[in-house]
Amino acid sequence: MGQSFSKWTGLVLLAGWVLWTGGCAGKASNSGPAAPAAPSRPGPATADQRFVIAPELAGALHVVRVMLKKPPGGYLKIQVTVENMTTAPRQFSYRIEWFDAEGARLPVAGQEFIPWRLLSREVASIAVTAPTAAAADFGIAFVPAVH
């Protein structure tokens, strides 16, 4: 990933921790598993640098797979499969940033943290279509849920 993504990941984690320690309230909701998309670039999530997991979630949350699909002339579609590795329900928030072909962050409205919940040992997917055809890549950050 480029320099802009590295800067973004640090800012996202900082923002997440500020929200978490600042006492902002947010209620988690359970979004059901999304329909799987045909992958164009499946790969082991452990080697993928597109996601950031806050240290507080490192032992509980695991990104199983990241898949991308962009038909010619179409919009980028992503699917991030996440697993709760604990025996208890886990609440967290995530946010997706979009990047152009050169790795520059795209200014897109509505990129706030989204609360989510996984049940004990649950595996579910976050499936999203980019809001603009200029999106060529993405980054996703997972932070502790704000109570």
C-alpha positions as CSV (number, residue, x, y, z in Angstrom):
1,M,0.0,0.0,0.0
2,G,1.1,3.6,-0.5
3,Q,2.0,6.2,1.9
4,S,-1.5,7.7,2.0
5,F,-2.9,4.3,3.2
6,S,-0.2,4.1,6.0
7,K,-1.1,7.6,7.1
8,W,-4.8,6.7,7.0
9,T,-4.5,3.6,9.1
10,G,-2.8,5.5,11.9
11,L,-5.5,8.2,11.8
12,V,-8.3,5.7,11.8
13,L,-6.9,3.9,14.8
14,L,-6.4,7.2,16.6
15,A,-9.9,8.3,15.8
16,G,-11.3,5.0,17.0
17,W,-9.5,5.1,20.3
18,V,-10.5,8.8,20.8
19,L,-14.2,7.8,20.3
20,W,-13.8,4.7,22.5
21,T,-12.1,6.5,25.4
22,G,-14.2,9.7,24.9
23,G,-17.4,7.9,25.9
24,C,-19.3,8.5,22.7
25,A,-22.4,6.3,22.7
26,G,-23.3,4.0,19.9
27,K,-25.5,0.9,19.7
28,A,-24.3,-2.1,17.8
29,S,-26.5,-3.8,15.3
30,N,-26.2,-7.2,13.8
31,S,-26.1,-7.2,10.1
32,G,-26.6,-10.6,8.7
33,P,-24.2,-12.3,6.4
34,A,-24.1,-10.9,2.9
35,A,-24.3,-12.9,-0.2
36,P,-20.9,-14.0,-1.4
37,A,-19.4,-12.3,-4.4
38,A,-17.3,-14.0,-7.0
39,P,-13.7,-13.1,-6.2
40,S,-11.3,-11.6,-8.7
41,R,-8.4,-11.6,-6.3
42,P,-8.9,-14.0,-3.4
43,G,-6.0,-14.3,-1.0
44,P,-5.1,-15.2,2.5
45,A,-6.2,-12.4,4.8
46,T,-3.2,-12.8,7.0
47,A,-1.0,-11.3,4.3
48,D,-3.5,-8.5,3.3
49,Q,-2.5,-5.0,4.3
50,R,-5.9,-3.5,3.5
51,F,-7.3,-4.0,7.0
52,V,-6.3,-2.8,10.4
53,I,-7.5,-4.4,13.7
54,A,-7.1,-2.4,16.9
55,P,-4.9,-4.1,19.5
56,E,-7.9,-4.5,21.8
57,L,-9.6,-6.8,19.2
58,A,-6.5,-8.7,18.0
59,G,-7.2,-11.9,19.9
60,A,-11.0,-11.8,19.3
61,L,-11.5,-10.7,15.7
62,H,-9.9,-12.4,12.7
63,V,-10.3,-11.4,9.0
64,V,-10.7,-14.7,7.2
65,R,-10.8,-13.6,3.6
66,V,-10.8,-10.4,1.5
67,M,-12.2,-10.6,-2.0
68,L,-12.5,-7.9,-4.7
69,K,-14.4,-7.8,-7.9
70,K,-14.5,-5.0,-10.5
71,P,-16.2,-5.6,-13.8
72,P,-14.9,-3.6,-16.7
73,G,-16.4,-0.1,-16.5
74,G,-18.2,-1.1,-13.2
75,Y,-17.8,-0.3,-9.5
76,L,-15.5,-2.1,-7.2
77,K,-17.2,-4.6,-5.0
78,I,-15.5,-5.9,-1.8
79,Q,-16.3,-8.7,0.6
80,V,-14.5,-9.0,3.9
81,T,-15.2,-12.2,5.9
82,V,-14.7,-11.7,9.6
83,E,-14.7,-14.3,12.4
84,N,-15.3,-13.8,16.2
85,M,-12.7,-16.2,17.7
86,T,-14.2,-16.0,21.2
87,T,-16.9,-17.9,23.0
88,A,-18.9,-14.7,23.7
89,P,-20.7,-12.2,21.4
90,R,-18.4,-9.4,20.3
91,Q,-19.3,-5.8,19.4
92,F,-17.0,-3.6,17.4
93,S,-17.1,-0.9,14.7
94,Y,-15.6,-0.8,11.3
95,R,-15.0,1.9,8.6
96,I,-14.1,1.6,5.0
97,E,-12.0,4.1,3.1
98,W,-11.8,4.1,-0.7
99,F,-8.6,4.7,-2.8
100,D,-8.1,5.5,-6.5
101,A,-5.7,3.7,-8.8
102,E,-2.7,5.8,-7.6
103,G,-3.5,5.0,-3.9
104,A,-4.9,8.4,-3.1
105,R,-7.8,8.5,-0.6
106,L,-11.1,9.4,-2.3
107,P,-13.2,12.0,-0.5
108,V,-16.5,10.2,-0.1
109,A,-19.3,11.3,2.2
110,G,-20.7,8.9,4.8
111,Q,-17.5,7.2,5.9
112,E,-18.3,7.0,9.6
113,F,-17.7,4.0,11.8
114,I,-20.4,1.4,11.6
115,P,-21.3,-0.7,14.7
116,W,-21.5,-4.4,14.2
117,R,-21.9,-7.5,16.3
118,L,-20.8,-11.1,15.9
119,L,-22.1,-14.0,18.0
120,S,-19.8,-16.5,19.6
121,R,-17.6,-18.1,16.9
122,E,-19.7,-16.5,14.2
123,V,-18.2,-16.0,10.7
124,A,-20.0,-13.3,8.6
125,S,-19.2,-11.1,5.7
126,I,-19.2,-7.3,5.1
127,A,-20.1,-6.8,1.4
128,V,-20.0,-3.3,0.0
129,T,-19.9,-1.7,-3.4
130,A,-17.7,1.4,-3.8
131,P,-19.7,4.7,-4.0
132,T,-17.7,5.8,-7.1
133,A,-16.2,4.2,-10.2
134,A,-12.9,5.9,-9.4
135,A,-12.4,3.5,-6.5
136,A,-9.7,0.9,-7.3
137,D,-8.9,-0.2,-3.7
138,F,-10.0,0.1,-0.2
139,G,-8.9,0.0,3.5
140,I,-11.0,-1.2,6.4
141,A,-10.4,-0.6,10.1
142,F,-11.9,-2.4,13.0
143,V,-12.0,-0.7,16.4
144,P,-13.7,-1.6,19.8
145,A,-17.4,-0.8,20.0
146,V,-18.3,2.4,21.9
147,H,-20.6,1.8,24.8
